[in-house]
Amino acid sequence: MSRRHAHIELNERYLWEITDVGSLGGTRLNGQRLESYIPAILNDGDRITFCGFELHFTFHIDAYAWPTQTYEEFLASDEFSNTPFDQP
């Protein structure tokens, strides 16, 4: 197993994606080997396999927790400017 094998993130369109980060053994999504550094969209129930381990990707959407603005809109908002990130 590589130290960093794959990366899973929520993209700007709010879709989950997985990217193999150049691992030696590779990453498989539903049995198909992923090309290194090319993101693939994840769907509920997908199987992720690497180094003999199989993970099942599951998620559900909570309508009350779903973002109502983009990340850039949040950074420009009063909500962000009132957070204590830059305060000691």
NUNUNU-838045 format. One record per residue: residue number from 1; chain; x, y, z of N, C-alpha, C in turn. Coordinates in nm, 3 decimals, decimal comma. Example, Ala and Ser with C-alpha at 12.3 -4.5 7.8 and 13.67 -1.06 7.14 Angstrom:
BEGIN
<node k="1" c="A" n_px="1,319" n_py="-0,569" n_pz="0,780" ca_px="1,230" ca_py="-0,450" ca_pz="0,780" c_px="1,320" c_py="-0,330" c_pz="0,780"/>
<node k="2" c="A" n_px="1,285" n_py="-0,225" n_pz="0,708" ca_px="1,367" ca_py="-0,106" ca_pz="0,714" c_px="1,290" c_py="0,003" c_pz="0,787"/>
% end
This chain:
BEGIN
<node k="1" c="A" n_px="0,085" n_py="-0,118" n_pz="0,000" ca_px="0,000" ca_py="0,000" ca_pz="0,000" c_px="0,089" c_py="0,124" c_pz="0,000"/>
<node k="2" c="A" n_px="0,055" n_py="0,219" n_pz="-0,080" ca_px="0,128" ca_py="0,346" ca_pz="-0,086" c_px="0,090" c_py="0,431" c_pz="0,035"/>
<node k="3" c="A" n_px="0,178" n_py="0,522" n_pz="0,069" ca_px="0,148" ca_py="0,613" ca_pz="0,179" c_px="0,026" c_py="0,699" c_pz="0,147"/>
<node k="4" c="A" n_px="0,020" n_py="0,750" n_pz="0,026" ca_px="-0,098" ca_py="0,822" ca_pz="-0,025" c_px="-0,145" c_py="0,744" c_pz="-0,147"/>
<node k="5" c="A" n_px="-0,261" n_py="0,688" n_pz="-0,138" ca_px="-0,307" ca_py="0,597" ca_pz="-0,243" c_px="-0,410" c_py="0,662" c_pz="-0,336"/>
<node k="6" c="A" n_px="-0,512" n_py="0,718" n_pz="-0,274" ca_px="-0,620" ca_py="0,781" ca_pz="-0,351" c_px="-0,676" c_py="0,897" c_pz="-0,270"/>
<node k="7" c="A" n_px="-0,743" n_py="0,984" n_pz="-0,340" ca_px="-0,799" ca_py="1,104" ca_pz="-0,278" c_px="-0,948" c_py="1,108" c_pz="-0,311"/>
<node k="8" c="A" n_px="-1,032" n_py="1,128" n_pz="-0,210" ca_px="-1,178" ca_py="1,141" ca_pz="-0,231" c_px="-1,217" c_py="1,281" c_pz="-0,186"/>
<node k="9" c="A" n_px="-1,291" n_py="1,349" n_pz="-0,273" ca_px="-1,336" ca_py="1,484" ca_pz="-0,238" c_px="-1,468" c_py="1,518" c_pz="-0,305"/>
<node k="10" c="A" n_px="-1,533" n_py="1,618" n_pz="-0,251" ca_px="-1,655" ca_py="1,672" ca_pz="-0,309" c_px="-1,614" c_py="1,784" c_pz="-0,403"/>
<node k="11" c="A" n_px="-1,647" n_py="1,770" n_pz="-0,532" ca_px="-1,600" ca_py="1,869" ca_pz="-0,629" c_px="-1,691" c_py="1,992" c_pz="-0,631"/>
<node k="12" c="A" n_px="-1,658" n_py="2,087" n_pz="-0,718" ca_px="-1,732" ca_py="2,214" ca_pz="-0,723" c_px="-1,877" c_py="2,198" c_pz="-0,768"/>
<node k="13" c="A" n_px="-1,911" n_py="2,085" n_pz="-0,827" ca_px="-2,050" ca_py="2,057" ca_pz="-0,867" c_px="-2,122" c_py="1,973" c_pz="-0,763"/>
<node k="14" c="A" n_px="-2,058" n_py="1,959" n_pz="-0,644" ca_px="-2,112" ca_py="1,880" ca_pz="-0,532" c_px="-2,129" c_py="1,733" c_pz="-0,568"/>
<node k="15" c="A" n_px="-2,036" n_py="1,682" n_pz="-0,648" ca_px="-2,031" ca_py="1,539" ca_pz="-0,678" c_px="-1,906" c_py="1,482" c_pz="-0,613"/>
<node k="16" c="A" n_px="-1,917" n_py="1,363" n_pz="-0,554" ca_px="-1,802" ca_py="1,298" ca_pz="-0,496" c_px="-1,717" c_py="1,238" c_pz="-0,607"/>
<node k="17" c="A" n_px="-1,586" n_py="1,255" n_pz="-0,595" ca_px="-1,497" ca_py="1,194" ca_pz="-0,692" c_px="-1,374" c_py="1,135" c_pz="-0,622"/>
<node k="18" c="A" n_px="-1,318" n_py="1,034" n_pz="-0,687" ca_px="-1,198" ca_py="0,968" ca_pz="-0,637" c_px="-1,089" c_py="0,981" c_pz="-0,742"/>
<node k="19" c="A" n_px="-0,966" n_py="1,003" n_pz="-0,695" ca_px="-0,852" ca_py="1,014" ca_pz="-0,785" c_px="-0,738" c_py="0,929" c_pz="-0,730"/>
<node k="20" c="A" n_px="-0,688" n_py="0,838" n_pz="-0,811" ca_px="-0,568" ca_py="0,764" ca_pz="-0,774" c_px="-0,451" c_py="0,861" c_pz="-0,786"/>
<node k="21" c="A" n_px="-0,368" n_py="0,867" n_pz="-0,682" ca_px="-0,259" ca_py="0,966" ca_pz="-0,681" c_px="-0,125" c_py="0,903" c_pz="-0,718"/>
<node k="22" c="A" n_px="-0,127" n_py="0,818" n_pz="-0,819" ca_px="-0,004" ca_py="0,759" ca_pz="-0,869" c_px="0,046" c_py="0,641" c_pz="-0,787"/>
<node k="23" c="A" n_px="-0,045" n_py="0,571" n_pz="-0,722" ca_px="-0,006" ca_py="0,458" ca_pz="-0,639" c_px="0,052" c_py="0,344" c_pz="-0,723"/>
<node k="24" c="A" n_px="0,139" n_py="0,267" n_pz="-0,662" ca_px="0,202" ca_py="0,156" ca_pz="-0,735" c_px="0,102" c_py="0,045" c_pz="-0,766"/>
<node k="25" c="A" n_px="0,019" n_py="0,011" n_pz="-0,670" ca_px="-0,075" ca_py="-0,099" ca_pz="-0,688" c_px="-0,203" c_py="-0,062" c_pz="-0,759"/>
<node k="26" c="A" n_px="-0,229" n_py="0,066" n_pz="-0,773" ca_px="-0,350" ca_py="0,112" ca_pz="-0,840" c_px="-0,473" c_py="0,110" c_pz="-0,752"/>
<node k="27" c="A" n_px="-0,575" n_py="0,175" n_pz="-0,800" ca_px="-0,705" ca_py="0,182" ca_pz="-0,734" c_px="-0,809" c_py="0,136" c_pz="-0,833"/>
<node k="28" c="A" n_px="-0,904" n_py="0,055" n_pz="-0,786" ca_px="-1,012" ca_py="0,007" ca_pz="-0,873" c_px="-1,145" c_py="0,061" c_pz="-0,824"/>
<node k="29" c="A" n_px="-1,226" n_py="0,099" n_pz="-0,919" ca_px="-1,362" ca_py="0,144" ca_pz="-0,891" c_px="-1,456" c_py="0,049" c_pz="-0,962"/>
<node k="30" c="A" n_px="-1,533" n_py="-0,025" n_pz="-0,884" ca_px="-1,625" ca_py="-0,126" ca_pz="-0,938" c_px="-1,552" c_py="-0,223" c_pz="-1,033"/>
<node k="31" c="A" n_px="-1,430" n_py="-0,260" n_pz="-0,994" ca_px="-1,353" ca_py="-0,358" ca_pz="-1,071" c_px="-1,268" c_py="-0,301" c_pz="-1,182"/>
<node k="32" c="A" n_px="-1,286" n_py="-0,174" n_pz="-1,215" ca_px="-1,209" ca_py="-0,111" ca_pz="-1,324" c_px="-1,096" c_py="-0,027" c_pz="-1,264"/>
<node k="33" c="A" n_px="-0,974" n_py="-0,051" n_pz="-1,314" ca_px="-0,860" ca_py="0,024" ca_pz="-1,263" c_px="-0,870" c_py="0,171" c_pz="-1,307"/>
<node k="34" c="A" n_px="-0,846" n_py="0,261" n_pz="-1,212" ca_px="-0,849" ca_py="0,403" ca_pz="-1,241" c_px="-0,716" c_py="0,448" c_pz="-1,301"/>
<node k="35" c="A" n_px="-0,724" n_py="0,540" n_pz="-1,394" ca_px="-0,604" ca_py="0,603" ca_pz="-1,448" c_px="-0,553" c_py="0,701" c_pz="-1,342"/>
<node k="36" c="A" n_px="-0,423" n_py="0,703" n_pz="-1,320" ca_px="-0,366" ca_py="0,793" ca_pz="-1,220" c_px="-0,396" c_py="0,938" c_pz="-1,253"/>
<node k="37" c="A" n_px="-0,433" n_py="1,012" n_pz="-1,151" ca_px="-0,456" ca_py="1,157" ca_pz="-1,156" c_px="-0,573" c_py="1,199" c_pz="-1,244"/>
<node k="38" c="A" n_px="-0,662" n_py="1,105" n_pz="-1,278" ca_px="-0,783" ca_py="1,139" ca_pz="-1,353" c_px="-0,903" c_py="1,107" c_pz="-1,262"/>
<node k="39" c="A" n_px="-0,975" n_py="1,211" n_pz="-1,216" ca_px="-1,086" ca_py="1,188" ca_pz="-1,123" c_px="-1,198" c_py="1,106" c_pz="-1,186"/>
<node k="40" c="A" n_px="-1,262" n_py="1,025" n_pz="-1,103" ca_px="-1,380" ca_py="0,947" ca_pz="-1,144" c_px="-1,492" c_py="0,978" c_pz="-1,045"/>
<node k="41" c="A" n_px="-1,612" n_py="0,998" n_pz="-1,096" ca_px="-1,727" ca_py="1,027" ca_pz="-1,012" c_px="-1,765" c_py="0,903" c_pz="-0,932"/>
<node k="42" c="A" n_px="-1,795" n_py="0,925" n_pz="-0,803" ca_px="-1,841" ca_py="0,817" ca_pz="-0,716" c_px="-1,992" c_py="0,823" c_pz="-0,702"/>
<node k="43" c="A" n_px="-2,054" n_py="0,707" n_pz="-0,702" ca_px="-2,197" ca_py="0,696" ca_pz="-0,682" c_px="-2,224" c_py="0,611" c_pz="-0,559"/>
<node k="44" c="A" n_px="-2,339" n_py="0,631" n_pz="-0,499" ca_px="-2,378" ca_py="0,553" ca_pz="-0,382" c_px="-2,372" c_py="0,404" c_pz="-0,415"/>
<node k="45" c="A" n_px="-2,300" n_py="0,328" n_pz="-0,332" ca_px="-2,289" ca_py="0,184" ca_pz="-0,351" c_px="-2,167" c_py="0,139" c_pz="-0,430"/>
<node k="46" c="A" n_px="-2,088" n_py="0,234" n_pz="-0,482" ca_px="-1,967" ca_py="0,197" ca_pz="-0,556" c_px="-1,870" c_py="0,120" c_pz="-0,468"/>
<node k="47" c="A" n_px="-1,791" n_py="0,033" n_pz="-0,531" ca_px="-1,687" ca_py="-0,044" ca_pz="-0,462" c_px="-1,550" c_py="0,013" c_pz="-0,499"/>
<node k="48" c="A" n_px="-1,473" n_py="0,046" n_pz="-0,399" ca_px="-1,337" ca_py="0,097" ca_pz="-0,418" c_px="-1,243" c_py="-0,011" c_pz="-0,365"/>
<node k="49" c="A" n_px="-1,146" n_py="-0,052" n_pz="-0,448" ca_px="-1,055" ca_py="-0,158" ca_pz="-0,409" c_px="-0,911" c_py="-0,113" c_pz="-0,425"/>
<node k="50" c="A" n_px="-0,830" n_py="-0,138" n_pz="-0,322" ca_px="-0,685" ca_py="-0,120" ca_pz="-0,332" c_px="-0,618" c_py="-0,209" c_pz="-0,228"/>
<node k="51" c="A" n_px="-0,506" n_py="-0,266" n_pz="-0,267" ca_px="-0,425" ca_py="-0,354" ca_pz="-0,180" c_px="-0,506" c_py="-0,467" c_pz="-0,118"/>
<node k="52" c="A" n_px="-0,601" n_py="-0,520" n_pz="-0,191" ca_px="-0,680" ca_py="-0,631" ca_pz="-0,140" c_px="-0,794" c_py="-0,591" c_pz="-0,049"/>
<node k="53" c="A" n_px="-0,809" n_py="-0,462" n_pz="-0,021" ca_px="-0,919" ca_py="-0,413" ca_pz="0,062" c_px="-1,029" c_py="-0,359" c_pz="-0,028"/>
<node k="54" c="A" n_px="-1,153" n_py="-0,388" n_pz="0,008" ca_px="-1,265" ca_py="-0,333" ca_pz="-0,068" c_px="-1,349" c_py="-0,246" c_pz="0,025"/>
<node k="55" c="A" n_px="-1,371" n_py="-0,124" n_pz="-0,018" ca_px="-1,455" ca_py="-0,029" ca_pz="0,055" c_px="-1,582" c_py="-0,006" c_pz="-0,025"/>
<node k="56" c="A" n_px="-1,692" n_py="0,011" n_pz="0,045" ca_px="-1,820" ca_py="0,043" ca_pz="-0,020" c_px="-1,851" c_py="0,189" c_pz="0,010"/>
<node k="57" c="A" n_px="-1,863" n_py="0,267" n_pz="-0,096" ca_px="-1,889" ca_py="0,410" ca_pz="-0,082" c_px="-2,040" c_py="0,431" c_pz="-0,070"/>
<node k="58" c="A" n_px="-2,082" n_py="0,490" n_pz="0,041" ca_px="-2,224" ca_py="0,520" ca_pz="0,060" c_px="-2,238" c_py="0,662" c_pz="0,114"/>
<node k="59" c="A" n_px="-2,344" n_py="0,726" n_pz="0,076" ca_px="-2,375" ca_py="0,858" ca_pz="0,128" c_px="-2,523" c_py="0,884" c_pz="0,112"/>
<node k="60" c="A" n_px="-2,571" n_py="0,977" n_pz="0,189" ca_px="-2,708" ca_py="1,023" ca_pz="0,170" c_px="-2,707" c_py="1,175" c_pz="0,182"/>
<node k="61" c="A" n_px="-2,804" n_py="1,237" n_pz="0,124" ca_px="-2,812" ca_py="1,382" ca_pz="0,123" c_px="-2,912" c_py="1,427" c_pz="0,227"/>
<node k="62" c="A" n_px="-2,865" n_py="1,511" n_pz="0,317" ca_px="-2,951" ca_py="1,574" ca_pz="0,416" c_px="-2,987" c_py="1,712" c_pz="0,360"/>
<node k="63" c="A" n_px="-3,111" n_py="1,729" n_pz="0,320" ca_px="-3,151" ca_py="1,852" ca_pz="0,253" c_px="-3,124" c_py="1,976" c_pz="0,338"/>
<node k="64" c="A" n_px="-3,127" n_py="1,960" n_pz="0,470" ca_px="-3,104" ca_py="2,076" ca_pz="0,557" c_px="-2,956" c_py="2,111" c_pz="0,568"/>
<node k="65" c="A" n_px="-2,868" n_py="2,016" n_pz="0,537" ca_px="-2,725" ca_py="2,041" ca_pz="0,547" c_px="-2,663" c_py="2,073" c_pz="0,412"/>
<node k="66" c="A" n_px="-2,739" n_py="2,060" n_pz="0,305" ca_px="-2,685" ca_py="2,083" ca_pz="0,171" c_px="-2,650" c_py="2,230" c_pz="0,153"/>
<node k="67" c="A" n_px="-2,533" n_py="2,261" n_pz="0,095" ca_px="-2,492" ca_py="2,401" ca_pz="0,079" c_px="-2,592" c_py="2,481" c_pz="-0,004"/>
<node k="68" c="A" n_px="-2,616" n_py="2,604" n_pz="0,039" ca_px="-2,706" ca_py="2,691" ca_pz="-0,035" c_px="-2,629" c_py="2,797" c_pz="-0,113"/>
<node k="69" c="A" n_px="-2,496" n_py="2,797" n_pz="-0,099" ca_px="-2,413" ca_py="2,892" ca_pz="-0,171" c_px="-2,281" c_py="2,826" c_pz="-0,208"/>
<node k="70" c="A" n_px="-2,213" n_py="2,886" n_pz="-0,303" ca_px="-2,083" ca_py="2,832" ca_pz="-0,342" c_px="-1,980" c_py="2,867" c_pz="-0,235"/>
<node k="71" c="A" n_px="-1,866" n_py="2,802" n_pz="-0,241" ca_px="-1,757" ca_py="2,829" ca_pz="-0,148" c_px="-1,713" c_py="2,975" c_pz="-0,157"/>
<node k="72" c="A" n_px="-1,704" n_py="3,027" n_pz="-0,279" ca_px="-1,664" ca_py="3,166" ca_pz="-0,299" c_px="-1,766" c_py="3,262" c_pz="-0,237"/>
<node k="73" c="A" n_px="-1,894" n_py="3,231" n_pz="-0,251" ca_px="-1,999" ca_py="3,314" ca_pz="-0,192" c_px="-1,989" c_py="3,312" c_pz="-0,039"/>
<node k="74" c="A" n_px="-1,959" n_py="3,193" n_pz="0,016" ca_px="-1,944" ca_py="3,182" ca_pz="0,161" c_px="-1,826" c_py="3,266" c_pz="0,210"/>
<node k="75" c="A" n_px="-1,712" n_py="3,260" n_pz="0,138" ca_px="-1,595" ca_py="3,337" ca_pz="0,179" c_px="-1,621" c_py="3,488" c_pz="0,177"/>
<node k="76" c="A" n_px="-1,706" n_py="3,531" n_pz="0,085" ca_px="-1,738" ca_py="3,673" ca_pz="0,074" c_px="-1,849" c_py="3,717" c_pz="0,169"/>
<node k="77" c="A" n_px="-1,911" n_py="3,624" n_pz="0,237" ca_px="-2,028" ca_py="3,655" ca_pz="0,319" c_px="-1,990" c_py="3,706" c_pz="0,458"/>
<node k="78" c="A" n_px="-2,089" n_py="3,770" n_pz="0,523" ca_px="-2,072" ca_py="3,813" ca_pz="0,662" c_px="-2,057" c_py="3,692" c_pz="0,753"/>
<node k="79" c="A" n_px="-2,118" n_py="3,581" n_pz="0,718" ca_px="-2,109" ca_py="3,459" ca_pz="0,798" c_px="-1,963" c_py="3,417" c_pz="0,814"/>
<node k="80" c="A" n_px="-1,886" n_py="3,421" n_pz="0,706" ca_px="-1,745" ca_py="3,384" ca_pz="0,712" c_px="-1,663" c_py="3,490" c_pz="0,786"/>
<node k="81" c="A" n_px="-1,690" n_py="3,617" n_pz="0,758" ca_px="-1,609" ca_py="3,723" ca_pz="0,820" c_px="-1,630" c_py="3,730" c_pz="0,971"/>
<node k="82" c="A" n_px="-1,737" n_py="3,670" n_pz="1,022" ca_px="-1,762" ca_py="3,669" ca_pz="1,166" c_px="-1,708" c_py="3,544" c_pz="1,236"/>
<node k="83" c="A" n_px="-1,636" n_py="3,459" n_pz="1,164" ca_px="-1,580" ca_py="3,340" ca_pz="1,225" c_px="-1,444" c_py="3,372" c_pz="1,286"/>
<node k="84" c="A" n_px="-1,405" n_py="3,302" n_pz="1,392" ca_px="-1,282" ca_py="3,336" ca_pz="1,464" c_px="-1,155" c_py="3,273" c_pz="1,406"/>
<node k="85" c="A" n_px="-1,149" n_py="3,246" n_pz="1,277" ca_px="-1,033" ca_py="3,179" ca_pz="1,220" c_px="-0,904" c_py="3,258" c_pz="1,238"/>
<node k="86" c="A" n_px="-0,912" n_py="3,390" n_pz="1,223" ca_px="-0,790" ca_py="3,468" ca_pz="1,227" c_px="-0,769" c_py="3,536" c_pz="1,364"/>
<node k="87" c="A" n_px="-0,848" n_py="3,500" n_pz="1,461" ca_px="-0,834" ca_py="3,558" ca_pz="1,593" c_px="-0,756" c_py="3,464" c_pz="1,684"/>
<node k="88" c="A" n_px="-0,675" n_py="3,518" n_pz="1,777" ca_px="-0,596" ca_py="3,433" ca_pz="1,866" c_px="-0,682" c_py="3,353" c_pz="1,962"/>
% end
